């Protein structure tokens, strides 16, 4: 069976930069609100504020390369 969808190459640095920019925007929107809950989940971090909003952060779950080499 022929696959008509070639694999996409993803630039990990560009993806990391985009995730960082999105996190900055979300954090900027949280200014003045109180955090009532923060959960470290398997693939993301969720933060709930006092107005009931929940924010999800992805892309920060990897381990530090220097830390991994030290083990």
C-alpha positions as CSV (number, residue, x, y, z in Angstrom):
1,X,0.0,0.0,0.0
2,X,1.5,3.4,-1.0
3,X,1.6,6.2,1.5
4,X,0.7,9.5,-0.2
5,X,1.6,11.5,2.9
6,X,5.3,12.0,3.2
7,X,6.8,12.4,6.7
8,X,7.2,16.0,7.8
9,X,10.5,17.1,9.2
10,X,10.0,19.1,12.3
11,X,12.6,21.6,13.5
12,X,12.8,21.0,17.2
13,X,14.2,24.4,17.9
14,X,11.4,26.2,16.1
15,X,8.9,24.0,17.9
16,X,10.5,24.9,21.3
17,X,10.5,28.6,20.4
18,X,6.9,28.5,19.4
19,X,5.9,26.8,22.6
20,X,7.9,29.3,24.6
21,X,6.2,32.2,22.9
22,X,2.8,30.6,23.6
23,X,3.7,30.1,27.3
24,X,4.7,33.8,27.6
25,X,1.4,34.9,26.2
26,X,-0.6,32.6,28.6
27,X,1.5,33.7,31.6
28,X,1.0,37.4,30.6
29,X,-2.8,36.8,30.6
30,X,-2.5,35.4,34.2
31,X,-1.1,38.6,35.7
32,X,-3.3,39.7,38.6
33,X,-4.9,36.3,39.1
34,X,-4.2,33.8,41.9
35,X,-3.2,30.3,41.2
36,X,-5.4,27.9,43.1
37,X,-4.1,24.6,41.7
38,X,-1.0,23.4,39.8
39,X,-0.8,19.8,38.5
40,X,2.2,18.0,37.0
41,X,0.5,15.6,34.5
42,X,2.2,13.0,32.3
43,X,2.4,15.2,29.2
44,X,1.7,18.7,30.5
45,X,1.4,21.1,33.4
46,X,-2.1,22.4,34.2
47,X,-2.6,25.6,36.3
48,X,-6.0,26.7,37.5
49,X,-6.6,30.3,38.5
50,X,-9.1,31.8,41.0
51,X,-11.6,32.7,38.2
52,X,-11.9,29.0,37.2
53,X,-9.7,29.2,34.1
54,X,-7.3,26.3,33.4
55,X,-4.1,26.8,31.5
56,X,-2.1,24.0,30.0
57,X,1.6,24.1,29.3
58,X,3.4,21.6,27.1
59,X,6.9,21.3,25.9
60,X,8.7,21.6,29.3
61,X,8.6,18.0,30.3
62,X,11.9,16.8,28.9
63,X,14.9,16.1,31.0
64,X,18.0,18.2,31.1
65,X,20.8,16.7,28.8
66,X,23.5,17.6,31.4
67,X,21.5,15.9,34.1
68,X,21.0,12.8,32.0
69,X,24.8,12.6,31.3
70,X,25.6,12.9,35.0
71,X,23.7,9.7,35.8
